[in-house]
Amino acid sequence: MEDFITYHENYSLYQKVIIHESSAIYQCNKRIIQASLVPTDHELDFYHWILKHVRACEESQCYQLGQTIQDSILHMLTSQPQISSCSLLVCMIDLVKNNNQLDKNTLHQFITLTCHLWQHKNIYVCRKSIELCKRILPLLPDAAVILPQVVQYIEICQTVLTRRDIIRMQSPEYTEFFYNSPDCFTFDRECIKLMIQIMLSLFLYHPQHESILLAAMKDVHGLDPLELKTMLFDICCANDDDTIQLLNAILTLFQRPSSTIIDFLHSIDITPHTLFLFFLSRCGDTHDIIIDLLLEDDSDFLSYLYRYIKYANQGHLHPLLKQEQFLTILANTVLVLEGGGLPYNTKPLVKQLVQLEETLYSLQ
């Protein structure tokens, strides 16, 4: 009952904050100061609501409130650096989301404090600690601080995960499946997805470490390429954003000068073409999914598709020629885009699509 009352009081104050009631801002500041050293999970959940609101609010008083919460959390981490609260990890993620100007020392502190939590027994602490590090990686000038933990995580997963575990993890019927043993640590499909995203971030933003990562991935070579792509999509593509992120990451890697990671990806038949074709096949080999994603307001798919088609127009088209449905999908996409109705100028994209269509027809 007490928890319910506390939640209700916090939510009532939060509602007053989002309508910018001046007395509510004062109350919040007073509470933050009082709870600065040992905030309860209830307080931290309240901080999360405020920090989430700050991301979408342009009012200076809300920005200042967010800064007060940030100062309080940073002070607490310095004074009492032991972390085991999922609510605190969520607030730390908020700070990274809200402020890309966190200094290098603070980012390093966040990673140092949370890397060991990847092996926590609480699955929610595991997830949030890995997510926090994933969000920090692109902001770091160097990733040496996190590399040993990533390598260790990969090696343990390859040791303890059986083929049966992987199959179970891929199944939609086992969304809450997680692995836990006295000799190991807790992880589930979400943890594995986040770790794969961390590895992609390392390849993208810290390529100087790619040889160390590839050496740790020794068992991946034993998987059938189709099996591997299926596993990647089942684990990493639970929603549109994750799918686009994966497609974007592979495309970006291939748009760079040749490197060891590109040779490795070729060896397991993962390229921008094979991945895009597999994505289409998983969506029924029609143009419908392309149009649906292009219509989404907050989707990065438009940017990805333009970059991908432009990349395709530069050559390496053999995988596309082998896919009979692709030309039909391409033609139908062009027809829809030329018909109008999308809330932006589609001419640059249509131009690239038509060019690719003509090139593929000429090569048949």
Secondary structure as GFF3:
##gff-version 3
##sequence-region A 1 364
A	DSSP	alpha_helix	2	18	.	.	.	ID=ss1
A	DSSP	alpha_helix	22	34	.	.	.	ID=ss2
A	DSSP	alpha_helix	41	56	.	.	.	ID=ss3
A	DSSP	alpha_helix	60	79	.	.	.	ID=ss4
A	DSSP	alpha_helix	86	98	.	.	.	ID=ss5
A	DSSP	alpha_helix	104	114	.	.	.	ID=ss6
A	DSSP	three_ten_helix	115	119	.	.	.	ID=ss7
A	DSSP	alpha_helix	123	136	.	.	.	ID=ss8
A	DSSP	three_ten_helix	137	139	.	.	.	ID=ss9
A	DSSP	alpha_helix	147	160	.	.	.	ID=ss10
A	DSSP	alpha_helix	163	170	.	.	.	ID=ss11
A	DSSP	three_ten_helix	172	174	.	.	.	ID=ss12
A	DSSP	beta_strand	178	179	.	.	.	ID=ss13
A	DSSP	beta_strand	187	188	.	.	.	ID=ss14
A	DSSP	alpha_helix	189	205	.	.	.	ID=ss15
A	DSSP	three_ten_helix	207	209	.	.	.	ID=ss16
A	DSSP	alpha_helix	210	216	.	.	.	ID=ss17
A	DSSP	three_ten_helix	218	222	.	.	.	ID=ss18
A	DSSP	alpha_helix	225	236	.	.	.	ID=ss19
A	DSSP	alpha_helix	240	254	.	.	.	ID=ss20
A	DSSP	alpha_helix	260	267	.	.	.	ID=ss21
A	DSSP	alpha_helix	272	282	.	.	.	ID=ss22
A	DSSP	alpha_helix	288	295	.	.	.	ID=ss23
A	DSSP	alpha_helix	301	312	.	.	.	ID=ss24
A	DSSP	alpha_helix	318	321	.	.	.	ID=ss25
A	DSSP	alpha_helix	324	338	.	.	.	ID=ss26
A	DSSP	alpha_helix	347	363	.	.	.	ID=ss27
###
